[in-house]
Amino acid sequence: MVMAQAIEQLESQAGALLDILEDYADGLRDGLSVQAGWTPFKLVAQDADRFDVLAPDLATKVPDRMGWTSDLTLALWVLNGQVTTARALDGTEPQSMRFTDTVLCYRGIENANRLVMSRTQRQDSPDDSGWYIDVFPNPEQSRQPADFVRWPAFQLLRINRHLTRALLLPVGYGAVVCKDQIDALLNLTTMRIEVRGPL
């Protein structure tokens, strides 16, 4: 038996995750890991006949000591939002990334009411997601290298959790995000709004 724990509102998402794991029914084992969206989910044996599903503890405040949690609520909430947002862009395929991939951020985003995010090709390192996040609208003053910081993508949950919902959009797209929703999905090539929120 495989057990997944999450709040009732995410019961169908937990069920979908268990369906994915059913594909491995003949090979269920302690430590088996399956990637879904940006997050791995792994099995931990509780006894010979029972496994619990664990996800990385995305709410950790100490990234270097991230552990695993049996409460899948946050991981499933993000995954559901990523799938919903990616599907809103008809004719595009989601582009994968890991929750530990880095995002380039302007240091002023922590206190901004609206943010803009855009995705380009990876440039700086293998863990570069290609995402850049800034305040919206962009201030006119010039920027210095010291004005930017690279964070693991999961740390965006501490700034605005809705940012994480757009992270599977492909290169060439972006989003405008406010405190409680995604306002718009953008095509960076045509500079047009492809989808108007709220999402």
Secondary structure, 3 states (H helix, E strand, C coil): CEECECCHHHHHHHHHHHHHHHCCHHHCCCCCEEEECCEEEEEEEEECCEEEEEEECCCCCCHHHCCEECECHHHHHHHHHHHHHHHHCCCCCCCCCCCCCEEEEEHHHHHCCEEEEEECCCCCCCCEEEEEEEECCCCCCCCCHHHEEEEEHHHHHHHCHHHHHHCCCCCCEEEEEECCEEEEEEECCCCEEEEECCC
